[in-house]
């Protein structure tokens, strides 16, 4: 199905990106945070350029939104790419210790190089980078052990860069979500909208909900045992999507559950996916599995 082009690049992100590039000169370690449901779509294409030779810690947040089998597939795939993926649930504090240890380990190497040059050690300076609403601020709050930066499950909460001292050994820069100025790959943009990793002014709920239905149908057709829940839409709404297109299913579900109110149905469907009511469902699998 066709959808209107999804584009979202508000002024505060453009400004923050310029400031971020300046602050990167002071940074030793980059923590790149992605959404575990869509690890490829939440990778900013400019991050390799921004990171350069700096150490990088890759964090895939929302591990509760995918099954352990899917997590293991991604761990193996990233290992093949030469990266270690750390999975977290920043809201509940899972996986935070491993991220902290990986970040400070990178700092130990940095300070050893300083000592080798006759310089005094200093706290590790790390920056947390990622798309909007992937859990960057929640991760910082967990690393610190208390709430010091605003955190909410909606895009655009963090609007300014802010340094936060985690300990005598670690300082973190909390940055607003960064997103490409032009979302050329609209399939990725649709996934960002479904997962609420982009501002809701950029898309139409009904079109995105219909796309979600078709994505779930495609995943089910792949028949990967144990990777996604069986028949999540039929189980939740008691209406089988098999004979329908995404748009037709949305209309049928609206008639069945919400007196024909398609907008209400679309919002409910997106809400249920985003909150995990449909079960732990990835929208992306490693390239050799999709």
C-alpha positions in Angstrom: 0.0 0.0 0.0 1.1 3.6 -0.5 1.6 6.0 2.3 2.3 9.7 2.4 5.9 10.6 2.7 7.0 10.7 6.4 9.4 13.5 7.3 10.2 15.0 10.7 13.0 17.3 11.4 11.9 20.0 14.0 14.1 23.0 14.7 15.3 21.8 18.1 16.8 18.7 16.5 18.6 20.7 13.8 20.1 23.0 16.5 21.0 20.1 18.8 22.8 18.3 16.0 25.0 21.3 15.3 25.8 21.6 19.0 26.4 17.9 19.3 29.0 17.9 16.6 30.9 20.5 18.6 30.6 18.6 21.9 31.9 15.4 20.2 35.4 16.9 20.2 35.3 16.5 24.1 33.9 13.0 24.1 35.8 9.7 24.7 33.0 7.2 24.3 29.8 7.2 22.3 26.8 5.2 23.5 24.5 4.6 20.5 21.0 3.7 21.7 18.7 1.9 19.3 15.2 0.4 19.5 15.5 -3.3 19.9 12.3 -3.8 17.8 13.9 -2.0 14.8 17.7 -2.0 15.3 18.4 -1.2 11.6 15.9 1.6 11.2 17.1 3.4 14.4 20.7 3.5 13.2 21.6 7.1 12.2 23.7 6.8 9.0 26.1 9.6 10.2 27.0 7.9 13.4 30.1 6.2 12.0 31.3 9.6 10.8 30.6 11.2 14.2 32.2 8.4 16.2 35.4 8.2 14.1 38.1 6.5 16.1 36.3 6.9 19.4 35.1 3.9 21.4 31.5 3.0 20.9 29.0 1.1 23.1 26.0 -0.2 21.2 22.8 -0.3 23.3 19.6 -1.9 22.1 16.9 -0.7 24.5 13.4 -2.3 25.1 14.6 -5.9 25.4 11.2 -6.6 26.9 9.6 -5.9 23.5 11.3 -8.8 21.7 11.7 -12.5 22.5 14.9 -14.0 23.9 15.2 -15.9 20.6 15.2 -12.7 18.6 17.7 -11.1 21.0 20.1 -14.0 20.5 19.8 -13.6 16.7 20.7 -10.0 16.9 23.6 -10.7 19.3 25.1 -13.2 16.8 24.5 -10.9 13.9 26.2 -7.9 15.5 29.1 -10.2 16.5 29.5 -11.0 12.8 29.7 -7.3 12.1 32.4 -6.9 14.8 30.2 -5.3 17.4 28.9 -6.2 20.8 25.3 -5.4 21.4 24.1 -4.7 25.0 20.4 -5.2 25.5 18.6 -3.1 28.1 15.2 -2.3 29.5 16.0 1.2 30.8 12.5 1.6 32.3 13.1 -1.4 34.6 16.9 -1.1 34.9 17.7 -4.4 33.2 21.1 -4.6 31.5 22.3 -1.3 32.9 25.3 -2.7 34.8 26.8 -4.2 31.7 26.5 -0.9 29.8 28.1 0.9 32.7 31.0 -1.6 32.8 31.5 -1.4 29.0 31.6 2.4 29.1 34.0 2.6 32.0 36.2 -0.2 30.4 36.6 2.0 27.4 37.6 4.9 29.8 40.3 2.7 31.4 41.9 2.4 28.0 41.6 6.2 27.4 43.3 7.0 30.8 46.0 4.5 30.2 46.9 6.3 27.0 46.9 9.6 29.0 49.3 8.1 31.6 51.5 6.8 28.8 51.8 10.4 27.6 52.5 11.7 31.1 49.0 13.1 31.7 46.8 12.8 34.7 43.7 10.5 34.4 40.3 12.2 34.3 36.6 11.1 34.2 35.5 9.4 31.1 33.3 11.6 28.9 30.6 9.8 27.1 27.7 10.9 25.0 24.3 9.1 24.5 23.1 9.3 20.9 20.1 7.9 19.2 16.8 8.5 17.5 14.0 10.3 19.5 12.2 8.2 22.1 14.5 5.2 22.1 15.2 5.5 25.8 18.4 7.7 26.1 17.3 9.7 29.1 15.9 6.7 30.9 19.2 5.0 30.4 21.1 8.0 31.9 18.8 8.1 34.9 19.4 4.4 35.5 23.1 4.8 35.1 23.0 7.5 37.7 20.6 5.7 40.0 18.2 8.6 40.2 16.1 10.8 38.0 18.2 13.8 36.8 16.9 14.2 33.2 13.4 14.3 31.9 12.3 10.9 30.5 9.0 9.9 28.8 7.8 7.5 26.2 7.2 10.1 23.5 9.6 11.8 21.0 11.1 15.2 21.6 11.2 15.3 25.5 14.9 16.1 25.6 15.5 19.4 23.7 18.9 20.6 24.9 22.3 19.1 25.5 23.2 18.6 29.1 26.3 17.2 30.9 25.5 14.9 33.8 28.2 13.5 36.2 27.5 9.9 36.9 30.5 9.4 39.2 34.0 10.5 39.7 34.9 8.2 36.8 32.1 9.0 34.3 30.4 12.0 32.8 27.5 11.7 30.3 26.2 14.1 27.8 22.4 13.7 27.3 21.5 14.9 23.8 18.1 15.3 22.1 17.2 12.6 19.6 18.9 12.9 16.3 17.3 11.9 13.0 18.3 12.3 9.4 17.0 15.6 7.8 15.6 13.5 5.0 14.1 10.1 5.6 14.8 8.6 2.2 13.9 5.0 3.1 10.1 5.2 3.7 9.9 1.6 4.9 12.2 2.5 7.7 10.2 5.7 8.3 7.0 3.7 8.7 8.7 1.5 11.3 9.8 4.6 13.2 6.2 5.8 13.2 4.8 2.5 14.3 7.3 2.3 17.2 6.6 5.9 18.2 10.3 6.9 17.5 9.3 9.9 15.5 6.9 12.8 16.1 3.2 12.0 15.5 2.7 15.2 13.5 4.6 13.5 10.7 2.2 10.7 9.9 -1.5 9.6 9.7 -2.5 7.1 12.4 -4.8 5.2 10.1 -2.3 4.7 7.4 0.4 3.7 9.9 -1.9 1.3 11.7 -2.8 -0.4 8.4 0.9 -0.7 7.6 1.4 -2.3 11.0 -1.2 -4.9 10.2 0.5 -5.8 6.9 3.9 -6.0 8.6 2.6 -8.4 11.2 1.0 -10.5 8.4 4.4 -10.6 6.6 6.1 -11.7 9.8 3.6 -14.4 10.4 4.0 -15.7 6.8 7.7 -16.2 7.5 6.7 -18.7 10.1 9.7 -18.3 12.3 9.0 -20.5 15.3 9.3 -18.8 18.6 10.4 -15.4 17.2 7.0 -13.7 17.3 3.8 -14.6 19.1 1.3 -16.7 17.1 -1.6 -14.8 15.5 -1.2 -11.6 17.7 -4.0 -9.7 16.1 -6.5 -12.6 16.1 -5.6 -13.4 19.7 -6.1 -9.8 20.9 -9.1 -8.7 18.8 -10.8 -12.0 17.9 -10.7 -11.0 14.3 -8.4 -12.9 11.8 -6.5 -10.5 9.5 -5.6 -13.2 7.0 -8.3 -12.4 4.4 -7.8 -8.6 4.6 -5.5 -5.9 3.4 -4.2 -3.6 6.2 -6.8 -0.9 5.4 -9.7 -3.4 5.1 -8.7 -5.1 8.4 -8.7 -1.7 10.1 -12.2 -1.0 8.8 -13.5 -4.4 9.7 -12.0 -4.1 13.2 -13.5 -0.7 13.6 -17.0 -2.1 12.8 -16.4 -5.1 15.1 -15.0 -3.3 18.1 -15.6 0.5 17.9 -18.9 1.2 16.1 -17.1 2.0 12.9 -14.7 4.6 14.4 -11.6 4.0 12.3 -9.4 6.6 13.9 -10.1 5.3 17.4 -9.3 1.8 16.1 -6.0 2.9 14.6 -5.0 4.6 17.8 -5.9 1.5 19.9 -4.0 -0.8 17.6 -0.8 1.4 17.7 -1.1 1.8 21.4 -1.4 -2.0 21.9 1.7 -2.6 19.8 3.7 0.1 21.5 2.8 -1.0 25.0 3.5 -4.7 24.3 -0.1 -5.7 24.6 0.1 -7.7 21.4 3.2 -9.5 22.8 7.0 -9.1 22.2 7.1 -8.4 18.4 10.1 -7.3 16.5 9.5 -5.5 13.2 13.0 -6.3 12.0 15.1 -9.4 12.0 18.8 -9.7 11.1 19.2 -9.5 7.3 20.0 -13.1 6.9 16.8 -14.0 8.8 14.4 -11.6 7.1 
